Amino acid sequence: MYRERGADLFAFAYRLTGSEGAAEDVVHESVLRVLDGRCRVDAGRGDLTLLLFGIVRNVAREQRRISGREAPQDTRDRPGVPERPEHVLTIQIALQALPEADREVIILSAYHGHSPREIAAILGRTSLVIRVRLHRAKGRLRRLLLDRHPRTADTTARAGFRP
């Protein structure tokens, strides 16, 4: 399972933490918790992949609380790291400004393509709650993008949000 979905779990952890090193730590700790029995994974409770996303989310939250870090690491001045297009940076900065719950549902939906039902399984909520949370989170992200950069109607369209 890890070989099949490891890259997706890493991408999710990276978007939550904003750092490659922290994302690697989160995924490794998540896998260790499953292997040593600290997190029981029961296939009868649902899709194993969704359960793993939930474990990664919880480990990322725990590590963020311990380290007290919220902001992603800036990679623009690091050698060997390609510079990201401006609209990508704008969206990343706006995402980091959102509350954690909003950021999680947007990342799971927009970046990983999970349905509200799948997100509900990952986060331990109902799909109705997730649909409402996702709608409100997209609205807050849209407002953030437009407030910070009034000329970003093009950016919000690229991200899949209507201006």
C-alpha positions in Angstrom: 0.0 0.0 0.0 2.8 2.4 0.9 4.5 1.8 -2.4 1.3 2.6 -4.3 0.3 5.7 -2.4 3.5 6.9 -0.7 3.9 9.8 -3.2 0.4 11.0 -2.6 0.9 10.8 1.2 4.1 12.7 0.9 2.5 15.4 -1.4 -0.4 15.8 1.2 2.1 16.1 4.1 4.2 18.6 2.1 1.2 20.8 1.4 0.2 20.7 5.1 3.7 21.4 6.4 5.3 23.4 3.6 8.6 21.7 4.0 10.1 18.6 2.3 11.9 17.6 5.5 8.9 18.0 7.7 6.7 16.1 5.1 9.2 13.2 5.1 9.2 13.1 8.9 5.4 13.1 9.0 5.0 10.3 6.4 7.7 8.2 8.1 6.2 8.7 11.6 2.7 7.8 10.2 4.0 4.6 8.7 5.9 3.7 11.9 2.7 4.2 13.9 0.9 1.8 11.7 3.7 -0.8 11.7 4.3 -0.7 15.4 0.6 -0.8 16.3 0.2 2.7 17.7 -2.4 3.4 15.0 -4.6 0.5 14.2 -5.7 0.3 10.6 -8.8 -1.8 10.2 -9.8 -2.3 6.6 -13.4 -2.9 7.8 -13.6 0.7 8.8 -13.2 1.9 5.2 -10.7 2.5 2.4 -7.2 1.9 3.7 -5.8 4.8 1.7 -8.3 7.2 3.3 -7.3 5.9 6.7 -3.6 6.6 5.9 -4.4 10.1 4.8 -6.1 10.6 8.2 -3.1 9.3 10.1 -0.8 11.7 8.1 -3.1 14.6 8.8 -3.1 13.8 12.6 0.7 13.4 12.7 1.2 16.7 10.8 -1.0 18.5 13.3 0.8 16.9 16.2 4.2 17.8 14.9 3.1 21.4 14.1 1.8 21.8 17.7 5.1 20.5 19.1 7.3 22.7 16.9 5.0 25.7 17.0 5.5 26.2 13.3 2.8 27.3 10.9 4.5 29.0 8.0 6.0 27.0 5.1 9.7 27.2 4.4 10.5 29.6 1.7 12.5 27.9 -1.1 12.9 30.9 -3.5 16.5 31.6 -2.4 17.7 28.0 -2.1 20.0 26.8 -4.9 18.7 23.9 -6.9 15.1 24.6 -6.1 13.2 25.9 -9.1 11.4 29.2 -8.7 7.7 28.8 -8.7 5.4 30.9 -11.0 3.9 33.9 -9.3 0.3 32.6 -9.3 1.4 29.4 -7.6 3.2 31.4 -4.8 0.2 33.6 -4.5 -2.1 30.6 -4.0 0.3 28.9 -1.5 0.6 32.1 0.6 -3.2 32.5 0.6 -3.6 28.8 1.6 -1.2 29.2 4.5 -3.2 32.2 5.7 -6.4 30.1 6.0 -7.3 28.3 9.2 -6.0 24.7 9.3 -9.4 23.1 8.8 -10.1 25.1 5.6 -6.6 24.4 4.3 -7.0 20.6 4.8 -10.3 20.3 2.9 -9.1 22.5 0.0 -5.8 20.5 -0.2 -7.6 17.1 -0.2 -10.2 18.3 -2.7 -8.2 20.5 -5.1 -4.8 18.9 -5.0 -5.6 15.2 -4.3 -9.0 15.0 -6.0 -10.9 13.4 -3.1 -14.7 13.6 -3.1 -16.5 15.1 -0.1 -17.4 11.6 1.0 -13.7 10.5 1.0 -12.6 13.7 2.8 -15.3 13.0 5.4 -13.7 9.5 5.9 -10.2 11.0 6.2 -11.3 13.8 8.7 -13.9 11.8 10.6 -16.8 14.0 9.7 -20.0 13.6 7.7 -20.0 14.4 4.0 -22.6 17.1 4.5 -20.2 18.9 7.0 -17.4 18.6 4.5 -19.4 20.0 1.6 -20.3 23.0 3.7 -16.8 23.4 5.0 -15.4 23.1 1.5 -17.8 25.7 0.1 -16.9 28.1 2.9 -13.2 27.5 2.7 -13.2 28.2 -1.1 -15.0 31.4 -0.4 -12.5 32.5 2.2 -9.6 31.6 -0.1 -11.2 33.5 -3.0 -11.7 36.6 -0.8 -8.1 36.3 0.5 -6.8 36.2 -3.1 -8.9 39.1 -4.3 -8.2 41.2 -1.2 -4.4 40.8 -1.4 -4.2 41.1 -5.1 -7.2 42.7 -6.7 -5.8 41.8 -10.1 -5.8 38.1 -9.3 -9.1 37.3 -10.9 -6.9 35.4 -13.4 -5.2 33.6 -10.6 -8.4 32.5 -8.9 -9.7 31.2 -12.3 -6.5 29.1 -12.7 -7.0 27.7 -9.2 -10.6 26.7 -10.1 -12.4 29.4 -8.2 -14.8 31.8 -9.7 -14.0 35.5 -9.1 
